[in-house]
Amino acid sequence: MNVNVNNQYIKNVDLGYLPKHVAVIMDGNGRWAKSLGKRRIFGHTNGIDSVRETIESCIELGIKNLTLYVFSIENWKRPKSEVNALMKLLIKSVKNEMVEINKNNIRMRIIGSLERLSEVVKNELLDASNLTVKNDGLNLNLAISYGSKTEMVDAVKQITSKVKKNIISIENIDEKLINEHLYTKISKNVDLLIRTGGEFRLSNFLLWQNSYAELLFYDMLWPDFRKKDFYNSIIIYQKRNRRFGKTT
């Protein structure tokens, strides 16, 4: 991870108007590999460079929250051999980056239905996350075994349980309370969603949090996404007129 606050792209960005929370659907790794005649895991491996440059960009700009869609609940339907390879790559990548993550004061959180992970993978991820617990820079959410509908069901269950125990009353249930029971309760609502891979859908990703996000879709596949593309995304975001239902 090579953070450079004097990079050539930052001069074109309005540092006074940045998204507080950026979310990324990192799509296209497998197709990128197949276009080169390689196995799908080759694309996932090369996509790590794009992850690294995206994180670096957030640190350079001072963006506080970044959520990456690493592995969805639906991805469990993929061939077992690919899932196992992805999990091994995930653990290896997290371990390799831990020194730089702590060096850059990144607080890493793992969000999703972690009970579906193997005990080895879950414990490795949670142990790594715990090593960053005192960091207060970028909040980095890694969405693993994640599904937004499941997240909302879990939130409803938690709130219902508290109502039954008279911890909260029905009258106190509002958007703020629901936000506090979502996996992303620290990062809250998304300002900018970026998706690579040429698809135009949210794929069960942060459905509640993306309610008023600016959406930006790229045809490029994830391993081709670089720092200049992230900065360009911020510039596009800054040109949008976010009205939240109001008039200009």
C-alpha positions in Angstrom: 0.0 0.0 0.0 1.7 3.2 -1.2 -0.2 6.3 0.0 0.9 9.5 -1.8 -1.0 12.6 -0.7 0.8 14.6 -3.5 -0.4 12.4 -6.4 -1.3 14.0 -9.7 -5.1 13.3 -9.4 -5.8 15.1 -6.1 -5.5 18.6 -7.6 -8.7 18.2 -9.5 -10.8 17.2 -6.5 -12.8 19.6 -4.3 -11.5 18.4 -0.8 -14.4 20.4 0.8 -17.1 18.2 -0.8 -16.2 14.5 -0.4 -18.5 11.5 0.1 -18.4 10.3 3.7 -19.1 6.7 2.7 -18.1 5.0 -0.6 -19.2 1.5 -1.4 -17.8 -0.6 -4.2 -19.2 -3.7 -6.1 -16.0 -5.2 -7.4 -17.4 -7.1 -10.4 -15.6 -8.7 -13.3 -12.6 -10.6 -11.9 -13.6 -13.9 -13.5 -14.5 -12.5 -16.9 -11.2 -10.6 -16.9 -9.3 -13.8 -16.3 -11.2 -15.8 -18.9 -10.5 -13.1 -21.5 -6.8 -13.9 -21.0 -7.4 -17.6 -21.1 -6.7 -18.0 -17.4 -8.7 -19.6 -14.5 -11.1 -17.3 -12.7 -9.0 -17.2 -9.5 -6.3 -15.4 -11.6 -8.7 -12.5 -12.0 -9.5 -12.4 -8.2 -5.8 -12.4 -7.5 -5.1 -9.4 -9.8 -8.1 -7.6 -8.4 -6.2 -7.2 -5.1 -4.2 -4.4 -6.8 -7.4 -2.5 -7.5 -8.5 -3.0 -3.9 -5.2 -1.6 -2.7 -5.4 1.5 -4.9 -9.0 2.1 -3.9 -8.0 2.0 -0.2 -5.0 4.2 -0.9 -7.2 6.8 -2.6 -9.6 7.0 0.3 -6.7 7.6 2.7 -5.2 10.3 0.5 -8.5 12.1 0.2 -9.5 11.7 3.8 -12.7 9.7 3.0 -13.8 8.2 6.3 -15.8 5.1 5.3 -15.3 2.4 2.5 -17.3 -0.7 2.1 -16.1 -3.4 -0.4 -18.4 -6.2 -1.6 -16.0 -9.1 -1.3 -18.2 -12.2 -1.2 -22.0 -12.2 -1.3 -24.4 -14.8 0.2 -25.3 -15.7 -3.4 -21.7 -16.5 -4.1 -22.0 -19.6 -2.0 -23.8 -21.1 -5.0 -20.5 -21.1 -7.0 -18.5 -24.3 -7.5 -16.9 -25.4 -4.2 -13.4 -25.4 -5.7 -13.8 -21.7 -6.6 -15.2 -20.8 -3.2 -12.4 -22.6 -1.4 -9.8 -20.8 -3.6 -11.4 -17.5 -2.9 -11.4 -18.1 0.9 -7.7 -19.0 0.8 -6.9 -15.9 -1.2 -8.9 -13.7 1.1 -7.1 -15.0 4.2 -3.7 -14.7 2.5 -4.4 -11.1 1.3 -5.6 -9.9 4.7 -2.6 -11.3 6.4 -0.2 -9.8 3.8 -1.8 -6.4 4.2 -2.0 -6.2 8.1 1.2 -4.3 8.6 0.2 -1.6 6.1 -3.4 -1.6 7.4 -2.2 -0.8 10.9 0.5 1.6 9.6 -2.2 3.6 7.8 -4.5 3.6 10.9 -7.2 1.6 9.1 -10.0 0.1 11.2 -11.1 -3.1 9.5 -14.5 -4.6 10.1 -15.9 -7.8 8.7 -19.6 -7.6 8.0 -22.0 -10.3 6.8 -23.4 -13.7 7.9 -20.2 -14.9 9.3 -21.7 -18.1 10.7 -21.7 -19.5 7.2 -17.9 -19.3 7.0 -15.8 -22.2 8.2 -14.5 -21.8 11.7 -10.9 -21.4 10.4 -11.8 -18.6 8.0 -14.1 -16.8 10.4 -11.5 -16.9 13.2 -8.7 -15.7 10.9 -10.8 -12.8 9.7 -12.0 -11.8 13.2 -8.5 -12.1 14.7 -7.2 -9.8 11.9 -10.1 -7.3 12.5 -9.3 -7.3 16.3 -5.8 -6.2 15.5 -7.1 -3.0 14.1 -9.6 -2.2 16.9 -7.7 0.8 18.2 -7.3 2.4 14.8 -9.4 5.5 14.1 -8.6 6.4 10.5 -10.5 4.9 7.5 -13.3 2.6 8.5 -12.9 -0.3 6.0 -15.9 -2.7 5.9 -15.3 -6.0 4.1 -18.7 -7.4 3.2 -18.1 -11.2 3.3 -21.0 -13.7 3.1 -23.1 -10.6 2.9 -26.7 -10.1 1.8 -28.6 -6.9 2.4 -31.9 -8.7 2.8 -30.4 -10.9 5.5 -28.9 -7.9 7.2 -32.3 -6.3 7.4 -33.9 -9.5 8.7 -31.2 -9.7 11.4 -31.9 -6.0 12.3 -35.7 -6.7 12.6 -35.0 -9.7 14.8 -32.7 -7.7 17.2 -35.2 -4.9 17.4 -38.2 -7.3 18.0 -36.3 -9.0 20.8 -35.6 -5.7 22.5 -39.3 -4.7 22.2 -40.3 -8.0 23.8 -37.8 -7.4 26.6 -39.1 -3.8 27.1 -35.7 -2.4 26.3 -37.2 -0.2 23.6 -40.8 0.7 22.7 -42.5 0.4 19.3 -43.0 4.1 19.3 -39.2 4.6 19.3 -38.5 2.6 16.2 -37.4 5.0 13.5 -34.7 5.2 10.8 -32.0 6.1 13.3 -32.8 3.0 15.4 -32.7 0.7 12.4 -29.4 2.2 11.3 -28.0 1.3 14.7 -28.9 -2.4 14.2 -27.4 -2.8 10.7 -23.9 -4.3 10.1 -22.8 -0.8 8.9 -23.9 1.1 12.0 -20.5 2.8 12.2 -20.5 3.9 8.6 -24.2 4.4 8.0 -25.6 5.6 4.7 -23.7 5.4 1.4 -23.0 8.6 -0.5 -21.4 7.1 -3.6 -21.7 3.5 -5.0 -19.3 2.4 -7.7 -19.8 -0.8 -9.7 -17.4 -2.2 -12.3 -18.1 -5.0 -14.7 -20.8 -3.5 -16.9 -23.8 -4.6 -14.9 -26.5 -2.2 -13.8 -27.9 -3.6 -10.5 -27.2 -3.5 -6.8 -27.0 -7.3 -6.3 -28.4 -7.3 -2.8 -25.7 -4.9 -1.6 -26.5 -2.3 1.1 -30.1 -1.8 -0.1 -31.1 0.3 2.9 -27.8 2.3 3.0 -27.9 3.0 -0.8 -31.3 4.6 -0.7 -30.0 8.1 -1.7 -26.5 7.1 -2.9 -25.2 8.4 -6.2 -24.7 5.4 -8.5 -21.8 5.1 -10.9 -21.4 2.1 -13.2 -18.3 1.2 -15.3 -17.9 -1.2 -18.2 -14.3 -1.9 -17.1 -13.7 -5.1 -15.2 -12.5 -4.8 -11.6 -8.8 -5.7 -12.2 -8.5 -2.7 -14.6 -9.9 -0.2 -12.0 -7.1 2.0 -10.9 -6.5 5.1 -8.7 -7.2 7.5 -11.6 -10.6 5.8 -12.0 -11.4 6.2 -8.3 -10.5 9.9 -8.4 -12.5 10.4 -11.6 -15.5 8.8 -9.7 -15.1 11.4 -7.0 -15.0 14.2 -9.5 -18.2 12.9 -11.2 -19.8 12.6 -7.8 -19.0 16.2 -7.0 -20.7 17.3 -10.2 -24.0 15.6 -9.3 -26.8 17.6 -7.7 -27.9 15.7 -4.7 -31.4 17.0 -3.9 -32.8 14.2 -1.6 -36.3 14.9 -2.9 -36.1 18.6 -2.6 -35.9 21.2 -5.4 -32.6 22.7 -6.4 
